[in-house]
Amino acid sequence: MTTVEIRPALTTDLPDIQNCALEAYAKYVERMDREPAPMSAEFGIQITNGYVDVATLGSQFAGYVVFYPKGDHLHLESVAVRPECSGQGVGKRLIEHVEHHALNAGYKAVELYTNEVMTENLAMYTRMGYIEVDRRLEAGFNRVFFRKPI
């Protein structure tokens, strides 16, 4: 099995990140009757700010994660894996990467949200130790908020 490597995103990664978001989130458009927020994210700005890391499997771009400091915690904004890399632990490694970053930087928790129709994500975050803390309509999305103390 090829090892998942994670590194800070470069501006040259922008097309791969954008394509990954479109591919990974496409399955949710019908469930939500609209595009999920990551499909139109400002990845260029996020890369410039140092908020995006990418995962590779060998020399292949496999996925990305967007995260940044917010108060006493790191906020995990989005994570996506190319469909052809799914099932190889890339998403889990990206989330664990954020958790390790939070721990090493002295943050108390990682917080995130997902859409209520993304049931696969709801189950995964729960398995990974995230606790549901809220559900609310925000920016037109029915979001489920999670927190994991570090």
Backbone torsions as a table, in degrees:
resi	resn	phi	psi	omega
1	MET	NA	135.7	179.6
2	THR	-73.9	140.1	-179.4
3	THR	-77.2	140.1	174.7
4	VAL	-82.2	122.0	175.5
5	GLU	-108.7	140.0	-179.6
6	ILE	-124.8	135.4	-179.4
7	ARG	-147.6	162.3	175.0
8	PRO	-61.5	143.3	178.8
9	ALA	-71.7	146.8	174.8
10	LEU	-109.8	159.9	178.3
11	THR	-60.0	-27.7	178.0
12	THR	-70.4	-14.0	176.8
13	ASP	-81.8	-10.3	-173.0
14	LEU	-52.3	-48.7	179.7
15	PRO	-60.9	-39.8	178.4
16	ASP	-64.8	-40.4	179.9
17	ILE	-65.1	-46.8	179.5
18	GLN	-61.5	-45.3	178.8
19	ASN	-64.0	-39.1	178.7
20	CYS	-61.9	-44.8	179.0
21	ALA	-60.4	-45.2	-179.9
22	LEU	-62.7	-44.0	-178.8
23	GLU	-68.8	-46.1	-173.8
24	ALA	-71.5	-35.2	-176.0
25	TYR	-94.7	-6.6	-177.3
26	ALA	-56.4	-36.6	-177.0
27	LYS	-65.4	-15.7	-177.9
28	TYR	-93.0	-12.8	-176.2
29	VAL	-57.9	-47.0	-179.1
30	GLU	-65.6	-40.1	-179.9
31	ARG	-64.0	-34.6	-173.8
32	MET	-97.1	-12.9	-173.4
33	ASP	61.5	24.9	176.5
34	ARG	-171.1	168.0	178.2
35	GLU	-76.8	134.6	172.0
36	PRO	-60.3	150.0	-176.4
37	ALA	-52.0	-40.9	-178.3
38	PRO	-62.3	-18.1	-179.7
39	MET	-70.3	-17.3	179.2
40	SER	-126.8	24.5	-178.7
41	ALA	-67.8	155.3	177.7
42	GLU	-88.2	70.4	-175.2
43	PHE	-62.8	-33.4	179.0
44	GLY	-58.5	-46.5	178.2
45	ILE	-65.1	-43.1	-179.2
46	GLN	-63.6	-38.0	176.7
47	ILE	-64.7	-46.8	179.6
48	THR	-58.0	-37.5	-180.0
49	ASN	-78.6	-5.2	179.0
50	GLY	80.7	23.3	-175.5
51	TYR	-96.0	-0.7	-174.3
52	VAL	-121.4	130.9	171.6
53	ASP	-119.9	150.8	-178.8
54	VAL	-120.6	152.4	176.9
55	ALA	-111.1	142.3	174.8
56	THR	-127.9	150.4	170.8
57	LEU	-115.7	105.3	-171.1
58	GLY	64.5	-126.4	178.6
59	SER	-96.7	3.4	-175.7
60	GLN	-91.6	129.5	172.0
61	PHE	-62.9	128.1	-174.9
62	ALA	-117.4	-27.9	-177.7
63	GLY	175.8	-178.4	-179.4
64	TYR	-149.0	164.3	172.4
65	VAL	-140.6	140.1	175.9
66	VAL	-114.3	125.6	178.8
67	PHE	-151.4	154.1	-178.5
68	TYR	-159.0	159.9	178.4
69	PRO	-68.7	142.4	176.3
70	LYS	-151.0	99.0	-178.1
71	GLY	65.6	-127.7	-176.8
72	ASP	-88.2	8.7	-174.9
73	HIS	-140.1	169.9	168.7
74	LEU	-96.4	136.8	176.9
75	HIS	-99.7	122.3	176.1
76	LEU	-89.9	104.1	-174.3
77	GLU	-76.2	-47.5	178.0
78	SER	-161.2	153.4	175.6
79	VAL	-141.0	138.1	-179.6
80	ALA	-148.2	146.6	179.3
81	VAL	-127.3	136.6	176.2
82	ARG	-58.8	136.4	-177.3
83	PRO	-52.0	-37.6	-179.1
84	GLU	-72.4	-10.4	177.2
85	CYS	-104.2	-0.9	-178.9
86	SER	-62.1	146.4	177.6
87	GLY	83.4	7.9	-179.5
88	GLN	-111.1	12.1	176.9
89	GLY	83.8	9.4	-177.1
90	VAL	-66.5	-49.4	-179.8
91	GLY	-60.0	-44.8	178.9
92	LYS	-61.0	-43.2	179.6
93	ARG	-64.2	-39.3	178.6
94	LEU	-63.8	-42.2	178.8
95	ILE	-66.7	-43.9	176.8
96	GLU	-61.6	-34.8	176.7
97	HIS	-59.4	-45.0	178.0
98	VAL	-63.2	-42.9	179.3
99	GLU	-61.5	-43.6	178.1
100	HIS	-64.8	-39.7	177.6
101	HIS	-61.4	-44.1	178.9
102	ALA	-60.8	-46.5	-179.7
103	LEU	-60.7	-48.7	-177.9
104	ASN	-66.3	-27.4	-179.6
105	ALA	-91.1	-1.8	176.3
106	GLY	84.8	16.4	177.2
107	TYR	-77.9	155.8	-176.0
108	LYS	-88.4	-17.7	-174.5
109	ALA	-164.9	168.1	167.3
110	VAL	-116.5	131.9	177.0
111	GLU	-121.0	151.6	-179.6
112	LEU	-158.4	170.0	170.6
113	TYR	-139.8	158.3	174.6
114	THR	-142.9	169.9	179.2
115	ASN	-85.0	145.2	-176.9
116	GLU	-62.1	-21.9	178.8
117	VAL	-85.8	-6.5	177.5
118	MET	-87.6	67.0	-171.9
119	THR	-62.0	-31.1	177.3
120	GLU	-61.7	-40.8	180.0
121	ASN	-69.4	-40.3	178.4
122	LEU	-56.7	-45.2	-179.7
123	ALA	-67.7	-42.3	-178.1
124	MET	-63.6	-46.4	-178.7
125	TYR	-62.9	-39.4	177.5
126	THR	-62.5	-44.6	177.7
127	ARG	-60.6	-31.4	-177.7
128	MET	-86.7	6.5	174.5
129	GLY	94.9	8.9	177.7
130	TYR	-81.1	143.1	-177.4
131	ILE	-110.3	128.0	176.7
132	GLU	-68.3	127.9	-177.7
133	VAL	-117.6	-14.2	-178.4
134	ASP	-169.8	156.6	169.7
135	ARG	-136.8	130.9	177.9
136	ARG	-163.0	160.2	174.4
137	LEU	-81.6	124.7	-178.9
138	GLU	-143.4	125.9	-179.6
139	ALA	54.5	31.8	179.3
140	GLY	82.4	4.1	-179.7
141	PHE	-111.6	139.2	174.2
142	ASN	-84.5	96.7	-171.5
143	ARG	-101.2	147.1	175.0
144	VAL	-116.0	124.3	-175.2
145	PHE	-102.0	138.2	-178.6
146	PHE	-128.3	154.3	175.4
147	ARG	-141.2	139.8	174.6
148	LYS	-128.7	112.3	175.9
149	PRO	-63.3	142.1	-179.4
150	ILE	-109.7	NA	NA
